[in-house]
């Protein structure tokens, strides 16, 4: 018995082979078809040297092939690596190299970027092209089209036995300038994010066939994770749903009206979104339309929470829908969840949730903070937590800490415990900016800004944004005689970084304040932004 991602999926595929597994605008596949296509891809990858422990990049928008790529890698005991489809050349080179990719599956539209990076990432020896309607040339002469790769592989399961401790890696922003690969054992991530522990009752799934056996006896839910599969929340909304025999609906890119059309057409039961960045346009689209949402039972926000105003608007439009907010991180997995109602969910300006299993708020003394004391501590989770960061023992030691013989994941979120035992989040202790669920690191934006001829010095901080939660604000000290514009600086940043990292607001100052050590004085920059906004 192994709590292995590939095994868990295969058990369900055997239990409900003719049930629809995944629906996209271009495809509808059953569990049997999904399993056989993943087997074919795995066979093809194995023939090109992909084996246990190898890393396979997936660089794509949401589509059934993304799911097949993940499953194929897991079947080989290899590791799929999520690649952000917004990355530009330098960012791609970093992750291809840092993740030690040996194979890459990517949409054809990204071929020019891949072609530019491949000569500098020689470990990648095999490339598979996903057709997307574009006419970009293949990035290398030996790149293979996806359907051709499947045709060359066997639909049979001819794989070695797998284990609980096979590796799952999720690349995430973390709190430093470059993405980090968070390493999990399969069983640990299943227990934390894949349904291996019931988040409401705390009940532990006893065997690796429990979920598939239940799936065979139950009516499937139609589940719709709307976020990109390159993010953990959508990956586990998908994988966890497949383990339970549900039907997963995917959309290539988020579009509010398209989402409601899919809810109506496919009779979606459960929808997963990412905070206000998705909720606000969904509310606006639903308010002036007559979509049939009668099938919808639940809406859950993960990775980012609702603001009170958007939450209340959403609940007015869908009064019979069960709304929840879940919090966590790539380093902790699930940390807490609450059902929400109008007027609830915020205390002291931060989201308020029920503490999850194995989650505590720990003070500087290494002890849990007292409920109702007003003491601020850091969110910590024990039990099924990651092994650490890929190739970064220093950062691993900082985040994964043993206290009194208990190993905790403490990624840096600050919180208080209320008198009723709930947890109020106060924000990440670092200066990382969270814009619509995307993490943005000030250091890399600052470096891009400083490469502009008119910029002498700068600091980048987050500022409140109604839709995205936070937006990038640049506090800039221009060179003498210069007065750069926001449009000019944003365009300059977009030349080297993904567009969502470009500043949305610009504040010119006479001098950037830094600490005596020369380190950035981010509190000063944040206060300057707040004061400037208050004057406008």
ABEGO torsion letter per residue (X at the ends): XBBBAAAAAAAAAAABAABBABBBAABBBBAAAAAAAAAAAAAAAAAAGBBBGBBBBBBBBBBAAAAAAAAAAAAAGBBBBBBBAABBAAAAAAAAAAAGBABBBBBAAAAAAAAAAAAABAABABBBBBBAGBABBBABAABBBAAAAAAABBABBBBBBBBAABBBBBBBAEABABBBBBBBBAAAAAAAAAGABBAAAGBBBABAAAAAAAAAABBBBBBBBABBAABAAAAAAAAAAAAAGBBBBBBABBBAAAAAAAAAAAGBABBBBBEAAAAAAAAAAAAABABBAAABABBBBBGBBBBAAAAAAAAAABAABBBBBBBEBAAAEBAEBBBBBBGBGBBGGBBBBBBBBGBBBBBAAGBBBBBGAGBBBBBBBBEBBBAEBBGBAAAAAAABBBBGGBBBBBAGBBBBBBAAGBBBBAEBABABBBBGGBBBBAAAAAAAAAABAABABBBBBBBBBAAAGBBBBBBBBBBBGBBBBAAAAAAAAAAABBAAABBABBBBBABBBBBAAGBBBAAAAAAAAAAAAAAX
